């Protein structure tokens, strides 16, 4: 009679030892993201943040702003090409860029990694990107979770999610309600596709094209926190939109108040060459491109016409290329093109 070996968690594909080694490997990285308000470090049951320490003068009248997002099918391309460092930056950027659209300062971030098997060399590379993104956004990494789930993901597969919380004084909250006809629409340059539209990108590009253009395709998402917060101190800003999935109509359209529309001029900014290459490879129509991709504009701010020149100056001094790309007109919360 054959005797069966005793069952164990490791034999089922989940290694607590690998998880512990991974946690120890990233702890020194996480310490790089410390900022005022952060208490403790990762490894506890919850990340702790002291609101009054983050803003010592007063925590009264503060609104907390939160966001959650992932990296999407850009993950598949990164896995295929074996390049992971930029994914963590993408993860942070997709969240902090949403939070700053309200005028809020991102305060802390948490990550969630789900994988078929913890592979430290891959996941530490991802976490280096998360730390890099948090440092750039001045956002503390206060915790996270890494789940090894062999029954859900095949070996080599993983998914990422991020969670960000920030704060803004209620009197400085930006919703788009202040937008009026005559306001100027300013576009801030993207670093490429950011983390949207990669299902279409990978459908139209051959594997050899993906390898040839890997640097541009996997360029990390630009983080706009410092330029936007600097701008808010210098000029009045009526609205901010992070241009991601659904692009201009959905993302700019959602901040337009009743009675207002945006009229944009397509030739008013340069489209990155990699985006045009994808369009040509797939013979994708312009309408589909502008509905799917950021087309080189990753963030939009709406300012009064008297502040447009100064806003452009401030943004360019922050080393972010920016252009006047349209105006606000009377309308029904739509985006039209000239």
Secondary structure, 3 states (H helix, E strand, C coil): CCCCCCCCCCCCCCCHHHHHHHHHHHHHHHHHHCCCCEECCCCCCCCEECHHHHCCCCCCCEEEEEEEEECCCHHHHHHHHCCCHHHHHHHHHHHHHHHHCCCCEEEEEEEEEEECCCCHHHHHHHHHHHHHHHHHHCCEEEEEEEEECCCCCCCCCEEEEEEEEEEEEHHHCCCCCCCCCCCEEEEEECCCCCCCCHHHHHHHCCHHHHHHCHHHHCCCCCCCHHHHHHHHHHCCEEEEEECCCCHHHHHHHCCCCCCEEEEECHHHCCCCHHHHHHHHHHCCCHHHHHHHCCCCEEEEEEECHHHHHHHHHHHHHCCCCEEEEEEEEECCCCEEEC
